[in-house]
Amino acid sequence: MDAQTIKQRVIKVQNQRDYLLNLLEQPNLGTLRIDVNQALEEMDELIDEFRRTFGQTEI
């Protein structure tokens, strides 16, 4: 897999992260809030790892 393909996939993950942030604003999320927070943490780790690996500050 080349760097451009990885970058495109990380951008897709970052867009999904924005969706999860919007989901957290829902008052009726209940216990799913824990899962959404976990997903956000894992996405943040993935994005940070990408930046460290490819030396990019922005995606």
Backbone as a ProteinNet text record, in pm:
[ID]
protein_1_A
[PRIMARY]
MDAQTIKQRVIKVQNQRDYLLNLLEQPNLGTLRIDVNQALEEMDELIDEFRRTFGQTEI
[TERTIARY]
85.6	0	90.7	60.7	144.4	96.3	179.3	151.8	24	-3.4	-123.5	-249.8	-249.6	-365.7	-388.7	-281.3	-293.3	-349.1	-298.2	-346.3	-495.6	-541.7	-683.7	-768.2	-718.3	-793.2	-796.7	-687.5	-684.3	-779	-786.7	-881.8	-1024.1	-1053.1	-1186.4	-1216.4	-1118	-1134.7	-1157.5	-1083.6	-1098.9	-1239.4	-1294.7	-1431.2	-1531.5	-1507.8	-1595.7	-1584.1	-1466.5	-1445.2	-1536.1	-1548.1	-1636.5	-1781.4	-1821.5	-1956.5	-1975.7	-1875.8	-1885.4	-1892.1	-1818.7	-1826	-1967.1	-2029.7	-2168.2	-2261.5	-2234.1	-2316.6	-2311.6	-2195.2	-2181.6	-2271.7	-2312.3	-2398.1	-2542.9	-2575.8	-2712.8	-2741.2	-2848.4	-2877.2	-2924.3	-2972.9	-3030	-2933.8	-2805.3	-2706.3	-2693.3	-2714.1	-2709.5	-2572.4	-2572.5	-2446.2	-2361	-2418.7	-2339.8	-2232.2	-2249.3	-2151.6	-2012.5	-2005.5	-1877.7	-1812	-1889.6	-1836.1	-1791.9	-1869.4	-1834.1	-1704.3	-1691.1	-1567.3	-1448.5	-1465.8	-1358.6	-1318.2	-1417.1	-1388.4	-1312.1	-1350.4	-1280.1	-1134.5	-1112.6	-975.5	-890.8	-947	-872.9	-845.6	-941.4	-921.1	-811.8	-812.4	-709	-570.7	-561.2	-433.3	-388.2	-480.8	-449.2	-399.3	-467.8	-429	-293.2	-269.6	-138.8	-27.3	-53.5	46.5	78.2	-24.7	-3.6	86.5	57.2	136.8	281.4	301.9	438.8	513.3	444.8	507.2	542.1	449.9	469	512.4	528.5	579.6	488	359.5	264.8	189.7	174.4	98.3	-48.9	-79.8	-218.7	-241.3	-364.3	-399.5	-482.1
-116.4	0	123.3	217.5	336.4	445.2	546.1	652.5	728.6	749.6	823.9	747.5	617.6	535.4	539.5	529.5	536.7	672	777.4	912.4	925.4	872.2	877.9	803.2	691.1	613.7	683.8	748.8	823.1	942.7	1006.9	1116.8	1065.6	948.2	888.5	863.2	811	787.3	918.8	1022.2	1151.7	1208.3	1187.4	1231.5	1155.2	1028.7	949.6	995.9	1042.3	1095.7	1215.8	1301.4	1417.7	1373.9	1266.6	1213.3	1168.1	1100.8	1054.7	1172.2	1278.7	1397.4	1454.8	1457.5	1504.4	1411.2	1283	1184.4	1205.4	1244	1267.3	1380	1467.9	1579.3	1536.7	1414.9	1365.7	1335.4	1390.9	1371.5	1230.7	1155.1	1022.5	909.2	932.5	832.9	721.1	754.9	655.1	590.9	459.5	389	375.7	403.9	401.8	511	609	717.1	659.9	553.8	489.8	435.1	366.5	309.9	418.8	524.9	635.1	700.7	720.9	778.2	687.7	557.1	462.3	468.3	474.5	483.7	611.7	721.3	848.1	839.7	777.8	763	680.2	572	487	557.9	635.1	712.3	816.7	882	981.6	917.7	798.3	726.3	692.7	649.3	616.9	740.7	851.6	975.5	1023.6	1014.8	1053.5	964.9	835.5	742.2	774.4	807.2	846.8	969.6	1068.3	1191.9	1165.5	1079.9	1047.9	972.6	880.8	796.9	876.6	960.2	1032.2	1176.7	1219.1	1352.5	1463.8	1440.9	1542.4	1597.5	1728.7	1790.8	1800.1	1801.9	1805.4	1695.3	1651.4	1546.1	1608.4
0	0	0	-86.2	-94.3	2	19.9	116.8	83.1	-45	-84.9	-47.5	-66.2	-29.8	120.5	196.7	342	383.3	321.1	353.6	325.5	213.2	178.7	281.3	327.1	426	561.7	597.5	724.1	716.4	600.3	582.5	600.6	548	563.3	711.7	784.2	928	1000.7	961.1	1025.8	1002.4	884.8	857	943.3	963.5	1049.4	1194.2	1232.1	1365.9	1389.1	1288.2	1298.5	1321.2	1255.2	1275.2	1420.1	1475.5	1614.1	1711.9	1682.2	1767.8	1767.7	1651.2	1643.3	1718.1	1711.7	1781.4	1932.9	1983.9	2127.8	2178.1	2088.9	2127.6	2148.9	2110.3	2125.9	2272.8	2326.4	2468.8	2504.9	2409.2	2437.4	2404	2407.6	2368.5	2472.5	2597.5	2703.7	2718.6	2737.7	2761.2	2635.1	2518	2395.2	2395.8	2483.1	2495.3	2525.3	2604.9	2638.6	2512.2	2428	2304	2206.6	2198.7	2109	2156.2	2286.2	2339.4	2310.4	2324.7	2295.7	2148.5	2061.4	1917.8	1886.2	1949.5	1927.9	1974.2	2088.3	2139.1	2042.4	1990.8	1899.2	1766.8	1719.8	1597.4	1617.5	1732	1761.3	1763	1819.7	1821.1	1679.2	1595.6	1457.3	1382.2	1399.7	1332	1382.7	1512	1568	1514	1505.1	1452.3	1306.2	1229.9	1090.8	1083	1164.9	1163.9	1204.8	1305.2	1346.5	1236.8	1172.5	1071.6	945.7	902.4	776.5	796.1	921.4	950.6	903.7	907.9	863.1	982	984.6	1092.3	1057.8	927.6	882.5	781.4	777.7	681.7	572.1
[MASK]
+++++++++++++++++++++++++++++++++++++++++++++++++++++++++++

